[in-house]
Amino acid sequence: MLEVKEEELKKILPSDGPSIDEVKRYLEKYNDEYIVIKCGGSVLVDQNLFNIFIKDITTLNKLGFIPIIVHGGGKRISNKLNELGIKSEFIKGLRVTGKETN
């Protein structure tokens, strides 16, 4: 990760975001970690969400991180399960299905 000075942080971070001190704590905590971000299908079809997503990725990159982006595919999975008549439920945001989906 890059060494980012406080003056640079003020230029990089959005004005309505977390405080500089909070950001510094996260930078130190996650200095040697991978940043993996799941990009759901909604982000790809909603221009406003997509713009925010790209802005956030750009900010992480300016802070010295190299984010890894993965696509969730949840809508496509839901559509296929519905098409096959297979019920799924969500518990704390995680899809739960029966043995027939293994």
KEKE-3310 file (N, C-alpha, C; in steps of 0.2 Angstrom, whole numbers, plus 5000, padded with zeros to 4 digits):
npx = (5004:5002:5011:5001:4999:4991:4986:4985:4975:4964:4961:4958:4947:4929:4919:4908:4911:4920:4929:4946:4955:4948:4949:4963:4965:4959:4967:4979:4976:4972:4982:4991:4982:4971:4958:4943:4929:4912:4902:4886:4873:4864:4871:4877:4866:4860:4864:4867:4871:4882:4891:4894:4900:4911:4918:4921:4929:4940:4944:4949:4959:4968:4971:4981:4977:4973:4960:4950:4938:4923:4909:4893:4881:4868:4855:4853:4855:4844:4833:4835:4833:4820:4814:4816:4808:4813:4814:4821:4828:4833:4845:4851:4857:4862:4860:4850:4847:4839:4845:4843:4850:4863)
npy = (4994:5011:5025:5037:5054:5065:5077:5073:5063:5071:5076:5065:5058:5057:5071:5069:5057:5045:5050:5057:5052:5039:5033:5032:5022:5011:5010:5006:4994:4986:4985:4975:4967:4959:4967:4962:4964:4962:4963:4966:4962:4972:4984:4984:4987:4999:5015:5025:5018:5011:5022:5027:5015:5014:5026:5023:5012:5019:5027:5018:5013:5025:5026:5016:5003:4988:4983:4968:4963:4954:4946:4944:4937:4934:4938:4931:4918:4917:4919:4907:4897:4899:4897:4883:4879:4879:4882:4895:4903:4917:4919:4930:4937:4927:4915:4900:4884:4869:4851:4848:4857:4855)
npz = (5000:4997:5005:5012:5014:5026:5020:5007:5009:5012:5000:4992:4999:5000:5005:5013:5019:5030:5045:5044:5054:5056:5044:5043:5053:5047:5036:5041:5048:5037:5029:5023:5017:5006:4996:4993:4983:4981:4967:4964:4952:4952:4953:4940:4932:4936:4933:4942:4954:4948:4945:4958:4963:4954:4958:4971:4970:4963:4973:4983:4975:4974:4987:4988:4987:4978:4972:4971:4961:4961:4953:4959:4954:4958:4954:4942:4946:4955:4945:4937:4947:4950:4938:4937:4947:4960:4977:4986:5000:5010:5023:5034:5023:5015:5003:5004:5000:4995:4994:4981:4973:4973)
capx = (5000:5006:5011:4997:4999:4985:4984:4982:4969:4959:4959:4955:4941:4923:4918:4903:4914:4922:4935:4953:4957:4945:4952:4970:4965:4958:4973:4984:4973:4971:4988:4993:4976:4967:4951:4938:4922:4907:4898:4880:4870:4860:4876:4878:4861:4858:4869:4869:4875:4888:4895:4896:4904:4918:4921:4923:4935:4945:4946:4953:4966:4972:4974:4986:4974:4972:4954:4948:4931:4920:4902:4889:4877:4862:4848:4853:4854:4837:4829:4836:4830:4812:4812:4816:4803:4816:4813:4827:4827:4839:4846:4857:4859:4865:4855:4849:4843:4839:4850:4842:4854:4870)
capy = (5000:5018:5029:5043:5059:5068:5082:5069:5060:5076:5077:5059:5056:5062:5076:5066:5051:5045:5055:5056:5047:5033:5031:5030:5016:5006:5009:5002:4988:4982:4987:4969:4963:4959:4970:4959:4967:4958:4968:4963:4963:4979:4989:4984:4990:5005:5020:5029:5014:5010:5028:5027:5009:5016:5031:5020:5008:5024:5030:5013:5013:5031:5024:5011:4996:4985:4979:4962:4963:4948:4947:4939:4933:4933:4938:4926:4912:4917:4917:4900:4893:4900:4893:4876:4878:4877:4887:4897:4908:4920:4920:4935:4939:4921:4910:4894:4880:4862:4847:4847:4862:4853)
capz = (5000:4997:5011:5010:5019:5028:5015:5001:5011:5012:4993:4990:5002:4999:5011:5017:5021:5037:5047:5042:5059:5055:5038:5044:5057:5042:5031:5045:5049:5031:5025:5020:5015:4999:4996:4988:4983:4977:4963:4962:4946:4952:4951:4933:4928:4938:4931:4948:4958:4945:4946:4965:4963:4951:4962:4977:4967:4962:4980:4986:4971:4976:4994:4987:4987:4972:4974:4967:4960:4959:4952:4963:4949:4962:4950:4937:4950:4957:4939:4935:4952:4949:4931:4939:4953:4966:4982:4990:5005:5012:5030:5035:5016:5012:5000:5007:4995:4997:4991:4974:4970:4974)
cpx = (5004:5005:5007:4997:4992:4982:4981:4976:4963:4957:4956:4948:4935:4922:4913:4905:4916:4928:4941:4956:4955:4948:4959:4970:4964:4964:4978:4982:4973:4977:4991:4988:4974:4960:4947:4931:4918:4903:4892:4877:4866:4865:4877:4872:4858:4864:4872:4873:4882:4893:4898:4901:4911:4921:4924:4930:4941:4948:4951:4960:4970:4975:4979:4984:4973:4966:4953:4941:4928:4912:4898:4884:4870:4856:4848:4852:4846:4832:4829:4832:4822:4810:4812:4811:4807:4816:4820:4825:4834:4839:4852:4860:4862:4859:4856:4845:4844:4845:4849:4847:4861:4873)
cpy = (5006:5021:5036:5048:5062:5073:5078:5065:5065:5077:5071:5057:5060:5066:5073:5059:5050:5050:5053:5051:5040:5029:5028:5023:5010:5005:5005:4995:4983:4983:4981:4964:4964:4963:4967:4962:4963:4964:4964:4965:4970:4984:4990:4987:4996:5010:5023:5025:5012:5016:5028:5021:5011:5021:5028:5016:5013:5026:5025:5013:5019:5030:5019:5004:4994:4980:4974:4962:4956:4949:4941:4934:4931:4933:4933:4919:4911:4916:4910:4895:4893:4897:4886:4874:4876:4883:4889:4902:4911:4921:4924:4936:4933:4917:4903:4890:4873:4858:4846:4852:4861:4851)
cpz = (5000:5004:5009:5015:5020:5023:5009:5003:5010:5005:4990:4992:5001:5006:5015:5020:5028:5038:5044:5047:5058:5049:5039:5048:5052:5038:5035:5046:5043:5026:5020:5017:5008:5000:4991:4989:4978:4973:4961:4955:4946:4951:4944:4929:4930:4937:4937:4952:4955:4945:4953:4966:4960:4955:4968:4975:4966:4968:4983:4982:4973:4983:4993:4987:4980:4973:4969:4967:4957:4958:4955:4959:4953:4958:4945:4940:4952:4951:4937:4940:4951:4943:4933:4944:4959:4971:4985:4995:5007:5020:5031:5028:5012:5009:5003:5002:4998:4993:4984:4970:4970:4967)
residu = (MET:LEU:GLU:VAL:LYS:GLU:GLU:GLU:LEU:LYS:LYS:ILE:LEU:PRO:SER:ASP:GLY:PRO:SER:ILE:ASP:GLU:VAL:LYS:ARG:TYR:LEU:GLU:LYS:TYR:ASN:ASP:GLU:TYR:ILE:VAL:ILE:LYS:CYS:GLY:GLY:SER:VAL:LEU:VAL:ASP:GLN:ASN:LEU:PHE:ASN:ILE:PHE:ILE:LYS:ASP:ILE:THR:THR:LEU:ASN:LYS:LEU:GLY:PHE:ILE:PRO:ILE:ILE:VAL:HIS:GLY:GLY:GLY:LYS:ARG:ILE:SER:ASN:LYS:LEU:ASN:GLU:LEU:GLY:ILE:LYS:SER:GLU:PHE:ILE:LYS:GLY:LEU:ARG:VAL:THR:GLY:LYS:GLU:THR:ASN)
# end
